[in-house]
């Protein structure tokens, strides 16, 4: 499917000639911007936290919540449905309350991770929490892309390249750390790690958003 999508994009997307050359030095020059560095650290923590938990949802739902295949599929569908609704609605929030979103979304998801530790054996409670997980976690990349567009509007190519590389490393790091804890200490330790990382992201998000000024003309 991915290969087919790539071929389709090559056929239908117009050529986008570069207006300037982006050097490696220019990309790393962004690290002199304190707000950018803090924001990237928050981005790193939020993706590590989300993937320290979400990748291990299936063994959690099977072993702790005690779901069968049909119930498991329905539960994961609920996560996706919550994410679809959250992403559809997040634009209204980001136009006026970007800072609140950067702090609130990882904070709420961290709280959900802790509640899953406490209530994970209850199928109905787990179902509600996972729908909320999808609702609040899926729009996170949209929020951080919006933040970046407002912070460094003239350097989006450099900043975007840096962000994509960091996100991929964070996903791998979160999955690795969560997997080690899941196998050695127990499922709850991976969920606790996720909560701590997400709370850390919320704190850094508050710092990173201080220099973002929202005006009615801002676009998502």
N, C-alpha and C positions, 0 to 999 in steps of 0.2 A: 504494500500500500504506500509506504514511504517513497519507494522508487517511482511508482506511478505518479504520485503527487509532485515529485521533483521534475519529472519529464513534462508534466502538464504545465507547471510554472515556467519552464524554459520555453515552451511553445507560445504561451499566451501573454506573459508579462512583457511590457516594453523594455527596451534597453534604458538603463539609468547611468549615463556617463558621469564619472566622478568630476566634481568641480574643483577638488584640490586633493593633493596627496596627503594621506594621514600617516605620519611616521610613528615608529615605536616610541620615540622620545616624547612626542606630543601626547600620546596615550598615557604614558607614565607621568607626564607633567601634571595630569589631573590630580595626582596624589599630593600636590602642594595645596589643594583646596581642602581645608579641614572638614567642611560640611560634606563634601563628596566622600572623603575617607570614612567618616562616621556612618554615612548612609550605606556605603558598600559593606561595612562591618555589620550593620543591621540586616542588610539583605542576605549576607552570608549566614547569619544566625537563624533567620526565619526559614530559609530553605533547608538548612541542616535540621532544624527542629521538626519541620513538617515531614521530612523524609525519614527521620529517625523513628517516626511512628507510623506514617501511612503505608510504608512499604511492608510492614508486618501486621497489617490489619487482618489479613486472611487467617494466619495461624492464631491470632488473638481471638477472632470471632469463632473459629472452630474449637479451639482448646479451652477458652475461658468462658465465652458466652454460650458455647454449646450449640451452634447453629449447624444445620444440615446444608446441603448444596443449594437447594432452592431458596431457603431463607437467607443464606449468605449472598447469593446473587442479588436478591431483592434489596438487601442492606447496602451493598455496594452501589446498586442503581440509585438508591436514595442519596448517597454521597455525591454522585455525579449530578443528580437532579438539583440538589442544593447548590452545587457549584455553578450550574447553569443559571439559576435564578440570581445568585449572588453577583455573578459577573454582569448580568443584564442590568442590575440595579445600581451597581457601584458607581457608575458615571455620575449619577445625581449627587452622590456624597462627595466625590472627589472634586467636583466643581467648586464647592464652597468649604469643604472640611477635610482637606487633604491631610493636614497634621493629625486630626482626630483618627483618620483611617489608618495612618502609619503606626499609630500607637494602639488603637483599639482592636484592629483585626488580629495581630499576633497575641495581644493580651487575652482576648476572648478565646482564641484557639488554645493558648496555654492552659486556661481554666478548664476547657473541655478535656484536654489531656489528663488533667488531675481528676476530673469527674469520672473519666473512663476507668481510672485506677480504682475508684471507690465503687462505681456502679456497673462495672463491666460484666458482671455475672447476670445482670437483669436485661433480657433481650429488648424490652420496650424502652427502657432508659437508654440503652446503647444505640438503638435505632434513632431516637430523637437527637442524641448527642452527635451522631455521625452525620445526620442531615445538616445540623448546625456547623459541624466541622467543614463540610463541603461549602456551605454558604459563606463562611468567613475566611476560609483559607484559599479557595480558588481565585478570588480577585486580588490577592496579594501582589502578584507580578504586575497587574495593571496599575496598582497604586504606586509601586516603586518606579515603574516606567514614567508615570506622570510626574513624580517628584524629580526624576532626572531631567525630564524635558523642561521643567521650570528652573532648575538650578543651573544647568549648563546648556542652554538652548542652542548655542553656537558650536558645540562640540559633541553633538549626539552620536556621530559615528565612532569617535574614540571612546566615549563613555559607554556606548552600547556594546562595543566589542569587549571592553573590560568587564562589564556587567555579565555578559553571557558566559565568558570564561569562568568568572567567579561563581556563578550559579551552578554550572556543571560540576565544579570542584566541591561545592557545598552539598549538592545532592549526593555525590559519591561519599563524601565524608560523613554526612548524617546517616546514610544507609549503612556504612561500615560500622560506625560507632554503635548505632542502634542494634545491628545484628550481633555484634560482640556481646553487648549487654543482654540481649534477648536470650542468647544461647548459654551464657555463663551465670548470670545473676537471676534472670527471670524476666518475663514480659513487662512487669511493672517498672523495672529499672529503665528500660528503653523509653517508656512513656514518661517517666519522671525526667529523664534527660531532655526529651522533647519539650516538656513544659518549661524547664529552666532556660533552654536556648531561646524559646519563644518569648519568655518574659524579658530576657536580655535584649532581644530585638526590639521589643516595645520601648524599653528604656532608651536605647540608642536612636530609635525612630523619633522620639520626642526631641532629642538633641539635634538630629539631622534636619528636622522640619522647621527649626527656628528661623532659617533664612529664606523660607518659601513664603512669598507674599501672594495671596490669592486675590485676583480682581475679577469682575464680571466678564471680562473679555477672555479669560483663560479658557482654553479648550482642552478636552481630554484627548 
